[in-house]
Amino acid sequence: MADADLRRDSSSVLGAVAKFALAGLAALAVFLVGSVLALRDLGRSEALRDARQFAVLSGQGIVEPELRDELVEGDQAAIDAIDLLVQERVLGERIVRVKIWTREGRIVYSDEPRLVGAVHPLDASKHAVLETGSARAELSDLSGAENRFEQGLGELYEVYLPIRAPDGTPLLFETYQRGTEVVSTGRRIWLPFAGLLLVSLVLLWLVQVPLAWRLAERLRRSQRDREALLVRAVEASTDERRRIAGDLHDGVVQDLAGISYSLSAATERAGSDTPPEVRETLEEAAAGTRDSMRRIRSLLVEIHPPNLRATGLEAALTDLLAPLPARGIETELDVDEALRLSDETEQLVYRAAGEAIRNVEKHAGASRIAVRLGSANGKVRLAVADDGGGFTQEAWERRREEGHVGLSLLEDLAARADGRLEIESSPGAGTRFVLEVPA
């Protein structure tokens, strides 16, 4: 039995730790995915910022100092000078196209000569760059006429910023940068952080698993100690009930029996000259003594249950119900004759029935109680139903807080036996008490 309990404890601890580990792994995965998405967005933002800085360096640092006023007028020599500069120092793996625009939308320079002189009105975002003086980067929409020569270059990011001709004429400097280069820059930014985050989260998860195992073991040991304490409390209570029942039976009950016999004998020996009231008093005293003996014997049955194996569970349940008719409560008992129970299960069923019947007797105000004991699907089922006043859940919780622990103790015993205890009640609808435990 101890080995089975240990195996069950180990299995329950392993199951609890496995659930914790899986839940932690799921949380880790969700957090990691969210973090990677956030890091990727951050990397993309940083890559676009890098693209803007690269464009600013090219436009304001390389091209703007070499501009001539004649470029705006379409002078070919000025265009050729800027083209040589762009070809040597600006274009490369990253920047594949350069355009310089006037405010009116005329392209005064491009490394694609067929675009020079073309007019395409600037959109609001480009006008805003000229007004604010800040660079802007965005994914290019290559469907426009001004982008017909970039359509075969793949995904591009266009970055534009304001520059000025020597005479102060505002111009818009625009670069087209390969999307693969921008994405690659972003990936180089966020991937190392994602790797470090993954390693950190996995290490944290691995550290938590043994800690969870130790905590589960400690909780399980505490539960076993609590169960052992419960068993000792029940055994101590049983021993004390047995001692009290023995003392009452061997002392008070025997004394009452002697008194009853003496009173009956005195009544029979009373002569004809004995006053009728004295004879009547003796008879009433003898009857009262015998009634007291019966009530004490009923109390002894409650204090210490009979030997269930010797008397049978049905007889023991009959004894529990015996005092109720005298209180005006109709009783019904139905026990499956084919039922075969272990000693532990019989004791649990008897204790549960006794607690339920006592509650009906003391608190329900019922006129009828039905006790049914049977089995189905490998489980023993005890049902005790009454037609009393019932109670609310709040009243039940209040009774438990006030120290009425009988049913709470039975709940623990049922749970320890892998069973369950349910109580269904509502005001005016009576109470139904159900215990189910493995047969």
C-alpha positions in Angstrom: 0.0 0.0 0.0 2.9 2.4 0.9 4.6 1.6 -2.4 1.4 2.3 -4.3 1.0 5.6 -2.4 4.6 6.6 -3.3 4.1 5.7 -6.9 0.9 7.8 -7.0 2.6 10.7 -5.2 5.6 10.6 -7.7 3.1 10.4 -10.6 1.1 13.4 -9.3 4.3 15.4 -8.7 5.6 14.5 -12.2 2.3 15.5 -13.8 2.2 18.8 -11.9 5.8 19.7 -12.9 5.1 18.6 -16.5 2.1 20.9 -16.7 4.1 23.7 -15.2 6.9 23.1 -17.6 4.6 23.1 -20.6 2.8 26.2 -19.4 6.1 27.9 -18.9 7.3 26.8 -22.4 4.1 28.1 -23.9 4.5 31.4 -22.1 8.1 31.5 -23.2 7.2 30.9 -26.8 4.5 33.7 -26.8 6.8 36.1 -25.1 9.7 35.2 -27.5 7.5 35.7 -30.6 6.2 39.0 -29.3 9.8 40.1 -28.4 11.1 39.1 -31.8 8.4 41.0 -33.6 9.1 44.0 -31.5 12.9 43.7 -32.1 12.3 43.2 -35.8 10.2 46.5 -35.9 12.9 48.2 -33.9 15.6 46.8 -36.3 13.6 48.1 -39.3 13.2 51.5 -37.7 17.0 51.6 -37.1 17.7 50.4 -40.6 15.5 53.2 -42.1 17.3 55.7 -39.8 20.5 54.4 -41.2 19.2 54.8 -44.7 18.3 58.4 -44.0 21.7 59.1 -42.6 23.4 57.5 -45.6 21.2 59.6 -47.9 22.0 62.8 -45.9 25.7 62.0 -46.1 25.5 61.5 -49.9 23.2 64.5 -50.6 24.4 67.1 -48.2 27.9 65.9 -47.7 28.9 64.9 -51.3 26.6 66.3 -53.9 25.4 69.7 -52.4 28.9 71.2 -52.1 29.6 70.5 -55.8 26.3 71.9 -57.2 26.3 74.7 -59.7 23.6 77.2 -60.4 23.6 76.1 -64.1 22.4 72.7 -63.1 18.9 74.1 -62.4 19.0 75.8 -65.8 19.8 72.4 -67.5 23.4 73.1 -68.4 24.9 69.9 -69.8 28.4 70.6 -68.3 26.9 71.0 -64.8 24.9 67.8 -65.3 28.0 65.9 -66.4 30.0 67.1 -63.4 27.3 66.0 -60.9 26.9 62.7 -62.8 30.6 61.9 -62.6 30.5 62.6 -58.9 27.4 60.5 -58.3 28.8 57.6 -60.4 32.1 57.6 -58.5 31.1 58.3 -54.9 27.3 57.7 -54.4 26.1 54.8 -56.5 26.9 51.3 -55.4 25.5 48.1 -54.0 23.2 50.1 -51.7 22.1 53.2 -53.7 21.0 52.3 -57.3 19.3 55.5 -58.4 19.7 59.3 -57.7 17.4 62.1 -58.7 17.4 65.8 -58.0 14.1 67.7 -58.2 13.0 71.3 -58.3 10.1 72.4 -56.2 7.9 72.4 -59.4 8.6 68.7 -59.9 11.2 68.9 -62.7 14.0 66.4 -62.6 17.2 68.5 -63.1 19.5 65.5 -62.6 19.3 61.7 -62.6 21.9 58.9 -63.2 19.3 57.7 -65.7 19.7 60.4 -68.5 16.2 59.7 -69.9 14.7 61.2 -66.8 16.5 64.5 -66.9 14.0 67.3 -67.8 10.9 65.2 -67.1 8.2 66.9 -65.0 6.2 65.0 -62.4 4.5 67.1 -59.8 5.7 66.4 -56.2 3.3 64.8 -53.8 2.5 66.3 -50.4 5.2 64.3 -48.5 8.0 65.6 -50.7 6.7 69.2 -50.3 6.7 68.6 -46.6 10.4 67.6 -46.7 11.2 70.8 -48.5 9.2 72.8 -45.9 10.5 71.1 -42.8 14.1 70.3 -43.9 14.0 66.8 -42.5 14.9 63.7 -44.4 12.2 61.0 -45.1 12.4 57.3 -45.9 9.7 55.0 -47.2 9.1 52.0 -49.3 8.9 53.0 -52.9 5.7 52.7 -55.0 7.2 51.9 -58.4 3.9 52.1 -60.3 4.3 55.8 -61.1 5.6 57.2 -64.4 8.7 58.7 -62.8 9.7 55.2 -61.6 9.4 53.4 -64.9 13.1 52.8 -65.0 13.3 51.4 -61.5 10.7 48.8 -61.8 13.2 46.0 -62.7 15.4 46.7 -59.7 13.4 44.9 -57.1 12.1 46.3 -53.8 13.5 49.8 -53.2 13.3 52.3 -50.4 13.4 55.9 -51.5 14.9 58.6 -49.2 14.6 62.3 -50.0 16.0 65.3 -48.3 16.3 69.1 -49.1 19.5 70.6 -50.6 20.2 74.0 -52.0 21.9 75.3 -55.1 24.7 77.9 -54.6 22.2 80.7 -55.2 19.8 79.3 -52.6 17.4 77.6 -54.8 15.7 74.7 -52.9 16.1 71.3 -54.5 15.0 67.8 -53.4 17.7 65.1 -53.4 16.3 61.6 -53.7 18.1 58.2 -53.5 16.7 54.8 -54.1 18.2 52.1 -51.9 17.9 48.4 -52.3 15.3 46.8 -50.0 17.5 43.8 -49.4 20.3 46.1 -48.0 17.8 47.8 -45.7 16.4 44.5 -44.5 19.9 43.1 -44.0 20.9 46.1 -41.9 17.8 45.7 -39.7 18.5 42.0 -39.4 22.1 42.7 -38.3 20.7 45.0 -35.6 17.9 42.8 -34.1 19.2 39.2 -34.6 22.0 39.3 -31.9 19.4 40.7 -29.3 16.9 38.0 -30.3 19.5 35.3 -29.9 20.6 36.6 -26.5 16.9 36.9 -25.5 16.2 33.3 -26.6 19.2 31.9 -24.6 18.2 33.9 -21.5 14.6 32.7 -21.6 15.6 29.1 -22.1 18.0 29.3 -19.2 15.3 30.8 -17.1 12.9 28.1 -18.0 15.5 25.4 -17.3 16.2 26.9 -13.9 12.5 27.0 -13.0 11.8 23.4 -13.7 13.9 21.9 -10.9 12.6 24.7 -8.6 9.1 23.7 -9.5 9.9 20.1 -8.9 11.2 20.9 -5.4 8.2 23.0 -4.6 5.8 20.3 -5.8 7.6 17.7 -3.7 7.4 20.0 -0.7 3.7 20.6 -1.2 3.1 16.9 -1.7 5.0 16.1 1.5 2.9 18.6 3.3 -0.2 17.1 1.9 1.0 13.6 3.0 1.7 14.9 6.5 -1.7 16.5 6.6 -3.4 13.3 5.5 -1.4 11.3 8.1 -2.4 13.8 10.7 -6.0 13.4 9.6 -5.8 9.6 9.9 -4.3 9.9 13.3 -7.0 12.3 14.4 -9.7 9.9 13.1 -8.0 7.0 14.8 -7.6 8.9 18.1 -11.3 10.0 17.9 -12.3 6.4 17.3 -10.3 5.2 20.2 -11.7 7.8 22.5 -15.3 7.0 21.3 -14.6 3.3 22.0 -13.3 4.1 25.5 -16.3 6.4 26.3 -18.8 3.8 24.9 -17.2 1.1 27.0 -17.3 3.2 30.2 -20.9 4.0 29.6 -21.9 0.5 28.8 -20.0 -1.1 31.7 -21.0 1.6 34.2 -24.1 3.8 33.7 -26.0 1.3 31.5 -25.4 -1.6 34.0 -26.3 0.6 36.9 -29.6 1.7 35.1 -30.3 -2.0 34.4 -29.9 -2.8 38.0 -32.1 0.1 39.1 -34.8 -1.0 36.5 -34.8 -4.6 37.8 -35.0 -3.3 41.4 -37.9 -1.0 40.7 -39.7 -3.8 38.8 -39.1 -6.2 41.7 -40.3 -3.6 44.2 -43.5 -3.1 42.2 -44.2 -6.9 42.2 -43.4 -7.2 46.0 -45.7 -4.3 46.9 -48.5 -5.6 49.1 -52.2 -4.9 48.8 -51.8 -2.2 51.5 -49.4 -0.2 49.3 -51.0 3.0 48.2 -51.9 3.1 44.5 -49.9 6.3 43.9 -46.7 4.6 45.2 -47.2 1.6 43.0 -47.8 3.9 40.0 -44.7 5.9 40.8 -42.6 2.7 41.0 -44.0 1.5 37.6 -43.3 5.0 36.0 -39.8 5.0 37.5 -39.0 1.5 36.1 -40.4 2.5 32.6 -38.4 5.7 32.7 -35.3 3.9 33.6 -35.7 1.4 30.7 -36.4 4.3 28.3 -33.2 6.0 29.5 -31.3 2.8 28.9 -32.6 2.6 25.3 -31.7 6.2 24.7 -28.2 5.7 26.1 -27.8 2.6 23.9 -28.8 4.7 20.8 -26.2 7.2 21.9 -23.6 4.5 22.2 -24.3 3.5 18.6 -23.6 7.1 17.5 -20.5 7.4 19.7 -18.9 4.2 18.6 -20.2 2.3 15.5 -20.8 -1.4 15.8 -18.6 -4.1 14.4 -19.8 -3.6 10.8 -18.2 -6.9 9.6 -20.1 -8.8 12.3 -23.5 -7.0 12.2 -23.5 -5.9 8.6 -23.8 -2.4 7.1 -27.5 -2.6 6.6 -28.1 -3.5 10.2 -25.9 -0.7 11.3 -27.7 1.8 9.1 -31.0 0.5 10.5 -29.7 1.3 14.0 -28.8 4.8 12.9 -32.4 5.4 11.7 -34.1 3.7 14.6 -34.4 6.8 16.9 -36.0 9.0 14.1 -39.6 7.6 14.1 -39.9 8.5 17.8 -39.3 12.1 16.6 -42.0 12.0 14.0 -39.6 11.4 11.0 -40.6 8.7 8.5 -37.6 6.6 7.4 -36.8 4.6 4.3 -33.7 2.4 3.8 -32.7 0.7 0.6 -29.4 -1.3 0.6 -28.1 -3.4 -2.4 -27.8 -6.9 -1.0 -25.1 -7.8 -3.5 -22.9 -5.0 -2.4 -19.4 -6.0 -1.2 -17.2 -3.4 0.4 -13.8 -3.3 2.0 -13.5 -2.6 5.7 -12.3 1.0 5.0 -15.1 1.7 2.6 -17.7 0.3 5.0 -16.4 2.5 7.8 -16.4 5.6 5.5 -20.0 4.9 4.3 -21.2 4.4 7.9 -19.5 7.6 9.1 -21.0 9.6 6.2 -24.5 8.1 6.8 -24.3 8.9 10.5 -23.2 12.5 9.9 -26.0 13.0 7.3 -28.7 11.4 9.5 -27.6 13.4 12.6 -27.8 16.6 10.6 -31.3 15.8 9.4 -32.3 14.9 13.0 -30.9 18.1 14.5 -31.2 20.8 11.9 -33.5 19.9 8.9 -37.0 19.9 10.5 -37.8 17.1 8.1 -40.7 14.7 8.2 -39.1 12.1 5.9 -35.6 10.8 5.2 -34.6 8.2 2.6 -31.2 6.4 2.6 -30.1 4.5 -0.4 -26.8 2.5 -0.8 -25.8 0.9 -4.1 -23.1 0.6 -6.7 -22.6 1.5 -10.3 -19.6 1.6 -12.7 -17.3 0.4 -10.0 -18.3 3.1 -7.5 -20.3 2.9 -4.2 -23.0 5.5 -3.9 -24.6 6.6 -0.7 -27.6 9.0 -1.1 -29.4 10.6 1.9 -32.3 12.8 1.0 -34.8 14.6 3.3 -37.8 16.9 2.8 -36.6 19.5 5.4 -36.2 23.2 5.2 -32.8 23.1 3.4 -30.2 25.8 3.5 -28.3 28.3 1.4 -24.7 28.1 0.4 -24.0 31.1 2.6 -25.5 29.4 5.6 -23.4 26.3 4.9 -20.2 28.4 4.7 -21.2 30.2 7.9 -21.6 26.8 9.7 -18.2 25.7 8.6 -16.6 29.0 9.8 -18.3 28.5 13.2 -16.5 25.2 13.6 -19.0 22.6 12.3 -16.2 20.4 10.8 -18.0 17.0 10.5 -18.8 17.3 6.8 -15.5 19.0 6.1 -13.7 16.0 7.7 -15.8 13.7 5.5 -14.9 15.7 2.4 -11.2 15.2 3.2 -11.7 11.4 3.9 -13.7 11.0 0.6 -11.0 12.8 -1.4 -8.3 10.7 0.2 -10.3 7.6 -0.9 -10.4 9.0 -4.5 -14.1 9.8 -4.0 -16.3 12.8 -3.8 -18.9 14.3 -1.4 -21.7 16.5 -2.7 -24.4 18.3 -0.8 -27.3 19.8 -2.8 -29.8 22.0 -0.9 -31.9 25.1 -1.3 -34.4 26.8 1.1 -37.7 24.9 1.2 -36.5 22.1 -1.1 -34.8 19.8 1.4 -31.2 18.5 1.2 -29.6 15.7 -0.8 -26.3 14.3 0.5 -24.3 12.1 -1.9 -21.1 10.2 -1.3 -19.3 8.3 -4.1 -16.1 6.3 -3.5 -14.5 3.4 -5.5 -15.9 0.0 -4.5 
